[in-house]
Amino acid sequence: QMYDKQVAYFQTDYRCIAFDFRGQGQSQITKSGYDMETLTEDTLGLLDALAIAKCHFVGLSMGGFVAQRIALKRPELLLSLTLLETSADPEEPKNIPEYRKLVKAIRWLGMKRVSKKVMPIMFGSTFLADKLRKSDRKQWLTMLQSNRKGGVVKATMGVIDRTGTYEQLGDITTPTLIVVGDEDAATPYEKSERMHFA
């Protein structure tokens, strides 16, 4: 659902597919397989099942971690790559204790109680303070709260424990666009700049 407006805009000219990784949205929660390599295999499996020979791949955050791996592993599938608010590095060691605390809170309290703490990680300060966007914020908060805690916990651990791809970025030959918001708290601008100059 995060891509609803983009799909609405592009679907007259493109076949648009927006999917949930395992444990997120409407996808099944599995016991394991939340590492980026398995999620990449899941994504390649989906492309294969849908008989997609080539595509423009857009990856946001975790989707960007997966997108980079697809570009390295199966570049022949990609017409272009768009990396949104993502990084080629492992998680910053200084962030890990905070994310582990968040995971513990989700486990014990559930998504509803923790969701207001997650909003500033997911959204920029201007959006969060804009009085005219109150209904948008409420809609996103409701969507965030509807996530199942088991899937969120496993997905967050997959993000925390991921390996980096930075050393391999020079091997990516796919035309790539890197986009970051100037208020991105989770993946600051410097991460995008670092990917760009790799």
Phi and psi in degrees as GROMACS dihedral restraints (atoms count N, CA, C in turn):
[ dihedral_restraints ]
;  ai    aj    ak    al  type     phi  dphi    fc
    3     4     5     6     1   -58.9    20    10
    4     5     6     7     1   -26.1    20    10
    6     7     8     9     1  -100.9    20    10
    7     8     9    10     1    11.6    20    10
    9    10    11    12     1   -52.9    20    10
   10    11    12    13     1   -45.9    20    10
   12    13    14    15     1   -70.4    20    10
   13    14    15    16     1   -36.4    20    10
   15    16    17    18     1   -67.7    20    10
   16    17    18    19     1   -41.6    20    10
   18    19    20    21     1   -61.6    20    10
   19    20    21    22     1   -45.2    20    10
   21    22    23    24     1   -58.5    20    10
   22    23    24    25     1   -37.8    20    10
   24    25    26    27     1   -71.3    20    10
   25    26    27    28     1   -43.7    20    10
   27    28    29    30     1   -91.5    20    10
   28    29    30    31     1   -14.7    20    10
   30    31    32    33     1   -68.6    20    10
   31    32    33    34     1   -16.3    20    10
   33    34    35    36     1   -70.2    20    10
   34    35    36    37     1   -27.6    20    10
   36    37    38    39     1  -109.5    20    10
   37    38    39    40     1   -16.6    20    10
   39    40    41    42     1  -134.8    20    10
   40    41    42    43     1   152.2    20    10
   42    43    44    45     1   -81.7    20    10
   43    44    45    46     1   118.3    20    10
   45    46    47    48     1  -109.7    20    10
   46    47    48    49     1   129.6    20    10
   48    49    50    51     1  -125.7    20    10
   49    50    51    52     1   118.0    20    10
   51    52    53    54     1  -115.0    20    10
   52    53    54    55     1   126.2    20    10
   54    55    56    57     1  -130.7    20    10
   55    56    57    58     1   157.5    20    10
   57    58    59    60     1   -98.3    20    10
   58    59    60    61     1   134.4    20    10
   60    61    62    63     1   -67.3    20    10
   61    62    63    64     1   162.7    20    10
   63    64    65    66     1   -54.9    20    10
   64    65    66    67     1   139.1    20    10
   66    67    68    69     1    81.8    20    10
   67    68    69    70     1    -5.1    20    10
   69    70    71    72     1  -116.9    20    10
   70    71    72    73     1   154.9    20    10
   72    73    74    75     1    51.8    20    10
   73    74    75    76     1  -122.5    20    10
   75    76    77    78     1   -98.8    20    10
   76    77    78    79     1     2.7    20    10
   78    79    80    81     1   -78.8    20    10
   79    80    81    82     1   151.2    20    10
   81    82    83    84     1   -63.1    20    10
   82    83    84    85     1   143.3    20    10
   84    85    86    87     1   -85.5    20    10
   85    86    87    88     1   124.9    20    10
   87    88    89    90     1  -110.8    20    10
   88    89    90    91     1   163.9    20    10
   90    91    92    93     1   -70.1    20    10
   91    92    93    94     1   -32.8    20    10
   93    94    95    96     1  -144.7    20    10
   94    95    96    97     1  -174.5    20    10
   96    97    98    99     1    95.8    20    10
   97    98    99   100     1    21.9    20    10
   99   100   101   102     1   -95.7    20    10
  100   101   102   103     1     3.4    20    10
  102   103   104   105     1   -72.0    20    10
  103   104   105   106     1   156.2    20    10
  105   106   107   108     1   -64.1    20    10
  106   107   108   109     1   -30.1    20    10
  108   109   110   111     1   -67.5    20    10
  109   110   111   112     1   -42.2    20    10
  111   112   113   114     1   -68.6    20    10
  112   113   114   115     1   -39.8    20    10
  114   115   116   117     1   -63.5    20    10
  115   116   117   118     1   -34.1    20    10
  117   118   119   120     1   -64.8    20    10
  118   119   120   121     1   -43.9    20    10
  120   121   122   123     1   -62.7    20    10
  121   122   123   124     1   -39.6    20    10
  123   124   125   126     1   -57.4    20    10
  124   125   126   127     1   -45.8    20    10
  126   127   128   129     1   -66.1    20    10
  127   128   129   130     1   -43.7    20    10
  129   130   131   132     1   -62.3    20    10
  130   131   132   133     1   -37.8    20    10
  132   133   134   135     1   -62.7    20    10
  133   134   135   136     1   -39.0    20    10
  135   136   137   138     1   -65.7    20    10
  136   137   138   139     1   -46.0    20    10
  138   139   140   141     1   -58.3    20    10
  139   140   141   142     1   -42.0    20    10
  141   142   143   144     1   -65.9    20    10
  142   143   144   145     1   -45.4    20    10
  144   145   146   147     1   -62.2    20    10
  145   146   147   148     1   -32.0    20    10
  147   148   149   150     1   -92.4    20    10
  148   149   150   151     1     5.7    20    10
  150   151   152   153     1    55.7    20    10
  151   152   153   154     1    43.6    20    10
  153   154   155   156     1   -94.1    20    10
  154   155   156   157     1   112.5    20    10
  156   157   158   159     1   -83.0    20    10
  157   158   159   160     1   -33.7    20    10
  159   160   161   162     1  -149.8    20    10
  160   161   162   163     1   146.1    20    10
  162   163   164   165     1  -152.7    20    10
  163   164   165   166     1   162.9    20    10
  165   166   167   168     1   -92.0    20    10
  166   167   168   169     1   118.1    20    10
  168   169   170   171     1  -105.8    20    10
  169   170   171   172     1   126.1    20    10
  171   172   173   174     1  -113.9    20    10
  172   173   174   175     1   124.3    20    10
  174   175   176   177     1  -126.9    20    10
  175   176   177   178     1   126.0    20    10
  177   178   179   180     1  -106.3    20    10
  178   179   180   181     1   125.2    20    10
  180   181   182   183     1    55.2    20    10
  181   182   183   184     1  -109.3    20    10
  183   184   185   186     1   -57.9    20    10
  184   185   186   187     1   -39.3    20    10
  186   187   188   189     1   -60.0    20    10
  187   188   189   190     1   -31.3    20    10
  189   190   191   192     1   -71.5    20    10
  190   191   192   193     1   -35.9    20    10
  192   193   194   195     1   -61.2    20    10
  193   194   195   196     1   -41.8    20    10
  195   196   197   198     1   -70.3    20    10
  196   197   198   199     1   -42.8    20    10
  198   199   200   201     1   -57.4    20    10
  199   200   201   202     1   -42.3    20    10
  201   202   203   204     1   -61.7    20    10
  202   203   204   205     1   -40.8    20    10
  204   205   206   207     1   -67.3    20    10
  205   206   207   208     1   -35.6    20    10
  207   208   209   210     1   -65.6    20    10
  208   209   210   211     1   -43.1    20    10
  210   211   212   213     1   -61.9    20    10
  211   212   213   214     1   -32.5    20    10
  213   214   215   216     1   -80.0    20    10
  214   215   216   217     1   -36.5    20    10
  216   217   218   219     1   -89.1    20    10
  217   218   219   220     1   -41.8    20    10
  219   220   221   222     1  -135.7    20    10
  220   221   222   223     1    59.9    20    10
  222   223   224   225     1   -59.5    20    10
  223   224   225   226     1   -24.8    20    10
  225   226   227   228     1   -66.1    20    10
  226   227   228   229     1   -15.3    20    10
  228   229   230   231     1   -83.1    20    10
  229   230   231   232     1   -13.6    20    10
  231   232   233   234     1  -108.2    20    10
  232   233   234   235     1   130.2    20    10
  234   235   236   237     1   -86.7    20    10
  235   236   237   238     1   -36.7    20    10
  237   238   239   240     1  -157.4    20    10
  238   239   240   241     1   165.8    20    10
  240   241   242   243     1  -131.6    20    10
  241   242   243   244     1   129.9    20    10
  243   244   245   246     1  -122.1    20    10
  244   245   246   247     1   119.6    20    10
  246   247   248   249     1  -108.4    20    10
  247   248   249   250     1   112.3    20    10
  249   250   251   252     1  -106.6    20    10
  250   251   252   253     1   125.7    20    10
  252   253   254   255     1    47.1    20    10
  253   254   255   256     1    53.9    20    10
  255   256   257   258     1  -137.7    20    10
  256   257   258   259     1  -178.5    20    10
  258   259   260   261     1  -146.9    20    10
  259   260   261   262     1   157.7    20    10
  261   262   263   264     1  -102.1    20    10
  262   263   264   265     1     0.7    20    10
  264   265   266   267     1   -97.5    20    10
  265   266   267   268     1   159.6    20    10
  267   268   269   270     1   -63.9    20    10
  268   269   270   271     1   169.6    20    10
  270   271   272   273     1   -61.1    20    10
  271   272   273   274     1   140.0    20    10
  273   274   275   276     1   -59.6    20    10
  274   275   276   277     1   126.1    20    10
  276   277   278   279     1   -52.8    20    10
  277   278   279   280     1   -34.2    20    10
  279   280   281   282     1   -68.9    20    10
  280   281   282   283     1   -22.6    20    10
  282   283   284   285     1   -83.9    20    10
  283   284   285   286     1   -23.5    20    10
  285   286   287   288     1   -59.5    20    10
  286   287   288   289     1   -45.6    20    10
  288   289   290   291     1   -58.5    20    10
  289   290   291   292     1   -37.6    20    10
  291   292   293   294     1   -66.8    20    10
  292   293   294   295     1   -42.2    20    10
  294   295   296   297     1   -66.2    20    10
  295   296   297   298     1   -37.2    20    10
  297   298   299   300     1   -65.4    20    10
  298   299   300   301     1   -38.1    20    10
  300   301   302   303     1   -62.4    20    10
  301   302   303   304     1   -42.3    20    10
  303   304   305   306     1   -62.8    20    10
  304   305   306   307     1   -43.4    20    10
  306   307   308   309     1   -59.7    20    10
  307   308   309   310     1   -44.3    20    10
  309   310   311   312     1   -62.2    20    10
  310   311   312   313     1   -41.8    20    10
  312   313   314   315     1   -64.0    20    10
  313   314   315   316     1   -41.5    20    10
  315   316   317   318     1   -63.4    20    10
  316   317   318   319     1   -43.5    20    10
  318   319   320   321     1   -57.3    20    10
  319   320   321   322     1   -45.7    20    10
  321   322   323   324     1   -86.8    20    10
  322   323   324   325     1   -35.6    20    10
  324   325   326   327     1  -104.7    20    10
  325   326   327   328     1   -22.3    20    10
  327   328   329   330     1    89.2    20    10
  328   329   330   331     1   165.9    20    10
  330   331   332   333     1   -64.6    20    10
  331   332   333   334     1   -37.7    20    10
  333   334   335   336     1   -59.5    20    10
  334   335   336   337     1   -44.5    20    10
  336   337   338   339     1   -72.3    20    10
  337   338   339   340     1   -26.2    20    10
  339   340   341   342     1   -99.3    20    10
  340   341   342   343     1   -15.3    20    10
  342   343   344   345     1   -56.9    20    10
  343   344   345   346     1   -35.0    20    10
  345   346   347   348     1   -69.1    20    10
  346   347   348   349     1   -25.5    20    10
  348   349   350   351     1   -75.4    20    10
  349   350   351   352     1   -26.5    20    10
  351   352   353   354     1   -82.9    20    10
  352   353   354   355     1   -28.6    20    10
  354   355   356   357     1   -53.0    20    10
  355   356   357   358     1   -45.3    20    10
  357   358   359   360     1   -68.2    20    10
  358   359   360   361     1   -16.9    20    10
  360   361   362   363     1   -79.8    20    10
  361   362   363   364     1   -36.1    20    10
  363   364   365   366     1   -86.6    20    10
  364   365   366   367     1   -25.9    20    10
  366   367   368   369     1  -131.5    20    10
  367   368   369   370     1   150.1    20    10
  369   370   371   372     1   -71.6    20    10
  370   371   372   373     1   156.4    20    10
  372   373   374   375     1   -64.3    20    10
  373   374   375   376     1   -33.8    20    10
  375   376   377   378     1   -64.4    20    10
  376   377   378   379     1   -45.7    20    10
  378   379   380   381     1   -61.7    20    10
  379   380   381   382     1   -43.1    20    10
  381   382   383   384     1   -67.8    20    10
  382   383   384   385     1   -25.6    20    10
  384   385   386   387     1   -97.0    20    10
  385   386   387   388     1   -10.9    20    10
  387   388   389   390     1   -72.9    20    10
  388   389   390   391     1   114.7    20    10
  390   391   392   393     1   -62.4    20    10
  391   392   393   394     1   -29.6    20    10
  393   394   395   396     1   -76.3    20    10
  394   395   396   397     1   -12.3    20    10
  396   397   398   399     1  -105.2    20    10
  397   398   399   400     1    17.9    20    10
  399   400   401   402     1   -57.0    20    10
  400   401   402   403     1   -43.7    20    10
  402   403   404   405     1   -68.5    20    10
  403   404   405   406     1   -34.4    20    10
  405   406   407   408     1   -63.3    20    10
  406   407   408   409     1   -44.7    20    10
  408   409   410   411     1   -61.0    20    10
  409   410   411   412     1   -42.5    20    10
  411   412   413   414     1   -62.3    20    10
  412   413   414   415     1   -41.6    20    10
  414   415   416   417     1   -62.9    20    10
  415   416   417   418     1   -45.3    20    10
  417   418   419   420     1   -66.7    20    10
  418   419   420   421     1   -38.7    20    10
  420   421   422   423     1   -62.9    20    10
  421   422   423   424     1   -44.3    20    10
  423   424   425   426     1   -61.0    20    10
  424   425   426   427     1   -42.4    20    10
  426   427   428   429     1   -63.7    20    10
  427   428   429   430     1   -42.4    20    10
  429   430   431   432     1   -62.6    20    10
  430   431   432   433     1   -42.9    20    10
  432   433   434   435     1   -68.5    20    10
  433   434   435   436     1   -21.9    20    10
  435   436   437   438     1   -80.1    20    10
  436   437   438   439     1   -10.0    20    10
  438   439   440   441     1   -66.4    20    10
  439   440   441   442     1   143.5    20    10
  441   442   443   444     1   -82.5    20    10
  442   443   444   445     1   133.4    20    10
  444   445   446   447     1   -62.2    20    10
  445   446   447   448     1   -34.4    20    10
  447   448   449   450     1   -60.3    20    10
  448   449   450   451     1   -43.2    20    10
  450   451   452   453     1   -69.0    20    10
  451   452   453   454     1   -41.3    20    10
  453   454   455   456     1   -63.1    20    10
  454   455   456   457     1   -44.2    20    10
  456   457   458   459     1   -60.3    20    10
  457   458   459   460     1   -48.8    20    10
  459   460   461   462     1   -65.2    20    10
  460   461   462   463     1   -41.3    20    10
  462   463   464   465     1   -65.3    20    10
  463   464   465   466     1   -42.0    20    10
  465   466   467   468     1   -63.7    20    10
  466   467   468   469     1   -40.4    20    10
  468   469   470   471     1   -64.3    20    10
  469   470   471   472     1   -36.1    20    10
  471   472   473   474     1   -62.0    20    10
  472   473   474   475     1   -38.6    20    10
  474   475   476   477     1   -68.4    20    10
  475   476   477   478     1   -46.0    20    10
  477   478   479   480     1   -60.4    20    10
  478   479   480   481     1   -41.6    20    10
  480   481   482   483     1   -90.3    20    10
  481   482   483   484     1     3.7    20    10
  483   484   485   486     1   -65.3    20    10
  484   485   486   487     1   152.5    20    10
  486   487   488   489     1   -90.3    20    10
  487   488   489   490     1   163.6    20    10
  489   490   491   492     1   -90.2    20    10
  490   491   492   493     1   165.4    20    10
  492   493   494   495     1  -121.7    20    10
  493   494   495   496     1     4.1    20    10
  495   496   497   498     1   -52.7    20    10
  496   497   498   499     1   -44.7    20    10
  498   499   500   501     1   -64.9    20    10
  499   500   501   502     1   -19.6    20    10
  501   502   503   504     1   -99.4    20    10
  502   503   504   505     1    -4.8    20    10
  504   505   506   507     1   -57.2    20    10
  505   506   507   508     1   -32.5    20    10
  507   508   509   510     1   -62.8    20    10
  508   509   510   511     1   -18.1    20    10
  510   511   512   513     1   -84.3    20    10
  511   512   513   514     1   -10.0    20    10
  513   514   515   516     1   -78.1    20    10
  514   515   516   517     1   123.5    20    10
  516   517   518   519     1  -108.4    20    10
  517   518   519   520     1    -9.2    20    10
  519   520   521   522     1   -68.1    20    10
  520   521   522   523     1   136.0    20    10
  522   523   524   525     1   -56.5    20    10
  523   524   525   526     1   125.8    20    10
  525   526   527   528     1  -128.6    20    10
  526   527   528   529     1   134.3    20    10
  528   529   530   531     1  -110.9    20    10
  529   530   531   532     1   129.8    20    10
  531   532   533   534     1  -112.3    20    10
  532   533   534   535     1   125.9    20    10
  534   535   536   537     1  -126.9    20    10
  535   536   537   538     1   136.9    20    10
  537   538   539   540     1  -145.4    20    10
  538   539   540   541     1   145.5    20    10
  540   541   542   543     1   -86.5    20    10
  541   542   543   544     1   146.2    20    10
  543   544   545   546     1   -72.9    20    10
  544   545   546   547     1    -5.8    20    10
  546   547   548   549     1  -113.3    20    10
  547   548   549   550     1    16.7    20    10
  549   550   551   552     1   -69.0    20    10
  550   551   552   553     1   115.8    20    10
  552   553   554   555     1   -85.0    20    10
  553   554   555   556     1   -35.7    20    10
  555   556   557   558     1   -76.3    20    10
  556   557   558   559     1   -38.7    20    10
  558   559   560   561     1  -132.2    20    10
  559   560   561   562     1    88.1    20    10
  561   562   563   564     1   -63.5    20    10
  562   563   564   565     1   161.9    20    10
  564   565   566   567     1   -47.8    20    10
  565   566   567   568     1   -39.3    20    10
  567   568   569   570     1   -57.2    20    10
  568   569   570   571     1   -32.3    20    10
  570   571   572   573     1   -65.9    20    10
  571   572   573   574     1   -40.4    20    10
  573   574   575   576     1   -68.8    20    10
  574   575   576   577     1   -42.2    20    10
  576   577   578   579     1   -61.1    20    10
  577   578   579   580     1   -41.3    20    10
  579   580   581   582     1   -62.2    20    10
  580   581   582   583     1   -41.1    20    10
  582   583   584   585     1   -64.9    20    10
  583   584   585   586     1   -43.4    20    10
  585   586   587   588     1   -59.0    20    10
  586   587   588   589     1   -41.7    20    10
  588   589   590   591     1   -91.5    20    10
  589   590   591   592     1     4.0    20    10
